[in-house]
Amino acid sequence: MAFSISPEGLARRSARRPWITVGIWVAVLVVAFLLVGSLLEDGLTTKFVFTGSPEAQRGLEL
């Protein structure tokens, strides 16, 4: 049987083996969470740092 990339073919394969489909979705979600955690590590922080030397930073240092 040839592999067809159509909604009907995908639905048939998913219905034929539902637990494999669920397992694939779980694996995709785990990989997505790992990628978000590793790629956005610096952006997802509560540490606040001024860039450059703005007036507010100089005022806080007085």
N, C-alpha and C positions, 0 to 999 in steps of 0.2 A: 504494500500500500504506500503510495507516494505521500510525502509530507506536504500538506497545503496550508498556506498561511491565510486562512479565511476565517471569518467569525464562526461559520458553521463547523468547520473542521476543528477549531479550537474548542467550541462548545461540546462537540462529540467526544474529544479526548478528555476534557474535564469531567464530563458526565460518566465516562467509562471508568475513570480512576480518580474519584473525588479526593481521597486522602493524599495522593501524590500532588494534586493541585494545591491543597491546603499546605502541605509541606513546602512547596515551592514558594508560596506567598509568605510563609513564615521566614524562610531563608532570605527572601528579598527584603523583608522588613528589617531583619537583623543586620544585614549588610548596609542598608540605608541608614540605620541608627548609628552604626559604627563609623560610617563615612562622615555623617554630620558631626559626630562627636570629635573626630580627629581633624577634620578640615576646618571646622568653625571653633576650635578650642580657644583661640585668642579672641574671637569676637563674642564669645559667650561668657564674659567675665563681669564681675561687679567692680573691678578696679577702675578708678577714674584717673586719667592722666591727661594733662594739657599738652597739646602739640604746639611747638614753637614757644613763644613767650608772650602770651596775651596779657592784657591789662589786669584781668581778674587774677591771674596767677601772681603777678607782681604785687597786687594788693594783698593777697593772702600771705605773702612772704614778709610784709612790713611788720 
